[in-house]
Each structure stands twice: as structure tokens, then as C-alpha cells.
């Protein structure tokens, strides 16, 4: 097993989100390594770049960068060559491929993905919607949702809704509570509904942790139905049956990350629209369709 330690410099003229995502995705495949991240964001002048170069002098290591300004790129590459450290512009090959296929040159524009356009305000609007319709709130507004997530308490509905909101999806969150009726709006089938479930042992651990966080003093952890194994199993089973009765697809989130759960929700949303007979042109008008066709 490799236990090597390296310094990894991420240099961006924008927020650095692209580089962070690439580094996280690739480093996840290496075990037993220790990587020290040096994040240099909003590097847009030679003075700012000099700080990066000084950092490279003191702690040399490979450099990943996204710089639009040619003079800054040249200076960075030149100094990396002098120091003998590898340097890679992570978007160049993708840009070259797309330019050859589209027959057009990419504009030299910093932070082109971070603009306050219609998509930006759609994401903000979706975030406000999720806040107003979390955990069964704002039931009357379910008809305006792009998707509704249902499931037992602590089955990751809220974080999944917020992740979807960041993609411009208005996601309502309705808990399935034993003995409580679901909002009648869900039976109208005007929006796709997706159930989230989780294995009992995992749910109990999450709920135990939740009780500790909120300081549930005096609660007998062995007997409360909230974490009682038999009660929890019955609660999950009842929720599954309810979803089956309504024909709602169910996602088991036990071993899924929030990103994986959200990606599956998007696929189920697309399938729901297809079943309703939406043509590609019609679907393009739907917020979910726009997100499905966009980049993360």
C-alpha cells in the first residue's frame, strides 16, 4: 500500500469548485496516501500569482489549474518547469475536443459558469422552495413542486432535497409518520413522488445520534419507539407498503451518498415525464428536464 505524502496545488481564477471536484473524484481511488491540498482561488493578477509561486517554492508538488489569462498560464507553467513539478490545465483537452466538434473557439472568459442568469435565479428559487416545504411544511404548495420525496423520519429526505435545489429542482419533503394521513395532494399525481427507505439498523443508529445531538435527556433509548428495533422495522415496512399502494418508486439510501440518491431521483423524474407522454420538446420546458440536460 502506498503511503506517500504529496502537496497538491489547485490554482483557479474562479472559486476553485471545478478543481476541488476533480481532485476529490480522482483521489478517492487512491488508498493509503496523504495529500496536502493547497487551494489558490481567485488568482487574477500577477501579484496574486506570485503568492502561488512562493507557496510552490516552499512546498513543491503537482499543480492542477484553471486559468484563462494566457500570461498567467505561461508564468505558472514556466515556473513549474523551473521547479521540476508537473503542471496540468485540467480543462484543455475537453475544450479542444468540444472546439473540434462544434467548429467554434471557446471564449476566454473567467468563471463563465458562475453568472447570475436565469439558471442561477432558478436555483435560488428552488432553495427557497425547499426551505418552505421541508418536513411536511407548506403542504398547499406541493402542486408547484418538481418532485416530492416521502419516507420515514431521518431517511435523508432533507439533504437530498437541498442537493436537488442546487440543481434547480423544487423538491418537497413529506414525512411518513405512523398513524398520520399523507397530504391528499400527493394522490393527485400532478408531480412525481419518490419514496426513500433505509435499513432498520442504519436508521436506528442515525436516530440514536440525533437524540444525543438534541440532548434527549430522560429518554429511555431501549424503549422509545423512535429507536425500538421492532417499532422501527414496522415503521419502515408500513412506509414501503404505502409507496407500493400508490405506485411510487422507492430508493434504498442505506449505502448511497446524497449525490447518488439525487441522481436516481432525477432518473425517476425523467421516467415519470416520459410515461406521461412528454416529447423532448415539451420536456425541455420542464425544470427537471433542463437540469437533466445540464452539467453538474
HUVENDA-V528697 format. One record per backbone hydrogen bond with DSSP energy under -1.0 kcal/mol. NH is the residue of the N-H (numbers start at 1). CO is the residue of the C=O. E is the energy in kcal/mol with one decimal. If there is no record, write none. Layout:
# HUVENDA-V528697
nh=NH co=CO e=E
nh=NH co=CO e=E
This chain:
# HUVENDA-V528697
nh=6 co=34 e=-1.9
nh=8 co=36 e=-2.9
nh=9 co=62 e=-2.7
nh=10 co=38 e=-2.9
nh=11 co=64 e=-2.7
nh=12 co=40 e=-3.0
nh=13 co=66 e=-1.8
nh=20 co=16 e=-2.4
nh=21 co=17 e=-2.4
nh=22 co=18 e=-2.3
nh=23 co=19 e=-2.8
nh=24 co=20 e=-2.5
nh=25 co=21 e=-2.4
nh=26 co=22 e=-2.2
nh=27 co=23 e=-2.7
nh=28 co=24 e=-1.2
nh=29 co=26 e=-1.6
nh=30 co=27 e=-1.9
nh=34 co=4 e=-1.9
nh=36 co=6 e=-2.8
nh=38 co=8 e=-2.9
nh=40 co=10 e=-3.4
nh=42 co=14 e=-2.3
nh=43 co=12 e=-2.6
nh=44 co=42 e=-1.0
nh=49 co=45 e=-2.2
nh=50 co=46 e=-2.2
nh=52 co=48 e=-1.1
nh=53 co=49 e=-2.6
nh=54 co=50 e=-2.1
nh=55 co=51 e=-2.0
nh=56 co=52 e=-2.3
nh=57 co=53 e=-1.9
nh=58 co=54 e=-1.7
nh=59 co=55 e=-2.7
nh=63 co=86 e=-2.3
nh=64 co=9 e=-2.8
nh=65 co=88 e=-2.5
nh=66 co=11 e=-2.3
nh=73 co=69 e=-2.3
nh=74 co=70 e=-2.7
nh=75 co=71 e=-2.2
nh=76 co=72 e=-2.5
nh=77 co=73 e=-2.9
nh=78 co=74 e=-2.6
nh=79 co=75 e=-2.2
nh=80 co=76 e=-2.3
nh=81 co=77 e=-2.1
nh=82 co=78 e=-1.9
nh=83 co=79 e=-2.1
nh=84 co=80 e=-1.2
nh=85 co=80 e=-2.3
nh=88 co=63 e=-2.6
nh=90 co=65 e=-1.3
nh=92 co=89 e=-1.0
nh=95 co=91 e=-2.7
nh=96 co=92 e=-2.7
nh=97 co=93 e=-2.2
nh=98 co=94 e=-2.4
nh=99 co=95 e=-2.7
nh=100 co=96 e=-2.1
nh=101 co=97 e=-1.8
nh=102 co=98 e=-3.0
nh=103 co=99 e=-1.9
nh=109 co=107 e=-1.7
nh=114 co=111 e=-1.7
nh=117 co=115 e=-1.7
nh=121 co=117 e=-2.1
nh=122 co=118 e=-1.9
nh=123 co=119 e=-2.0
nh=124 co=120 e=-1.9
nh=125 co=121 e=-2.5
nh=126 co=122 e=-2.2
nh=127 co=123 e=-2.1
nh=128 co=124 e=-2.2
nh=129 co=125 e=-2.1
nh=130 co=126 e=-2.4
nh=131 co=127 e=-2.1
nh=132 co=128 e=-1.9
nh=133 co=129 e=-1.3
nh=136 co=173 e=-3.5
nh=137 co=134 e=-1.2
nh=141 co=138 e=-1.9
nh=142 co=139 e=-1.8
nh=144 co=141 e=-1.7
nh=145 co=142 e=-2.2
nh=146 co=170 e=-3.0
nh=147 co=170 e=-1.6
nh=148 co=192 e=-2.2
nh=149 co=172 e=-3.0
nh=150 co=194 e=-2.3
nh=151 co=174 e=-1.0
nh=155 co=152 e=-1.0
nh=160 co=156 e=-1.4
nh=161 co=157 e=-2.4
nh=162 co=158 e=-2.2
nh=163 co=159 e=-2.1
nh=164 co=160 e=-2.4
nh=165 co=161 e=-2.2
nh=166 co=162 e=-1.5
nh=167 co=164 e=-1.5
nh=168 co=165 e=-1.9
nh=169 co=164 e=-2.3
nh=172 co=147 e=-2.4
nh=173 co=133 e=-2.3
nh=174 co=149 e=-2.8
nh=176 co=151 e=-2.7
nh=180 co=177 e=-2.5
nh=186 co=183 e=-1.7
nh=187 co=184 e=-1.2
nh=188 co=185 e=-1.0
nh=194 co=148 e=-2.7
nh=195 co=249 e=-3.2
nh=196 co=150 e=-2.8
nh=197 co=251 e=-2.8
nh=203 co=199 e=-2.3
nh=204 co=200 e=-2.7
nh=205 co=201 e=-1.6
nh=206 co=202 e=-2.1
nh=207 co=203 e=-2.6
nh=208 co=204 e=-2.7
nh=209 co=205 e=-2.3
nh=210 co=206 e=-2.2
nh=211 co=207 e=-2.6
nh=212 co=208 e=-2.1
nh=213 co=209 e=-2.2
nh=214 co=210 e=-2.2
nh=216 co=211 e=-2.5
nh=217 co=215 e=-2.8
nh=219 co=216 e=-1.5
nh=221 co=219 e=-1.1
nh=223 co=220 e=-1.5
nh=224 co=220 e=-2.3
nh=227 co=224 e=-1.4
nh=228 co=224 e=-1.1
nh=232 co=228 e=-3.0
nh=233 co=229 e=-2.4
nh=234 co=230 e=-2.1
nh=235 co=231 e=-2.2
nh=236 co=232 e=-2.5
nh=237 co=233 e=-2.4
nh=238 co=234 e=-2.5
nh=239 co=235 e=-1.9
nh=240 co=236 e=-2.3
nh=241 co=237 e=-2.4
nh=242 co=238 e=-2.1
nh=243 co=239 e=-2.1
nh=244 co=240 e=-2.5
nh=245 co=241 e=-2.5
nh=246 co=242 e=-1.5
nh=248 co=243 e=-2.7
nh=251 co=195 e=-2.9
nh=253 co=197 e=-2.9
nh=256 co=253 e=-1.3
nh=261 co=257 e=-2.4
nh=262 co=258 e=-2.7
nh=263 co=259 e=-2.2
nh=264 co=260 e=-1.9
nh=265 co=261 e=-2.2
nh=266 co=262 e=-2.3
nh=267 co=263 e=-1.8
nh=268 co=264 e=-2.4
nh=269 co=265 e=-2.4
nh=270 co=266 e=-2.3
nh=271 co=267 e=-2.2
nh=272 co=268 e=-2.2
nh=273 co=269 e=-2.2
nh=274 co=270 e=-2.2
nh=275 co=271 e=-2.4
nh=276 co=272 e=-1.2
nh=277 co=274 e=-1.9
nh=278 co=273 e=-2.1
nh=283 co=279 e=-3.3
nh=284 co=280 e=-1.6
nh=285 co=282 e=-1.4
nh=286 co=283 e=-1.6
nh=290 co=286 e=-2.1
nh=291 co=287 e=-2.1
nh=292 co=288 e=-2.6
nh=293 co=289 e=-1.4
nh=294 co=291 e=-1.8
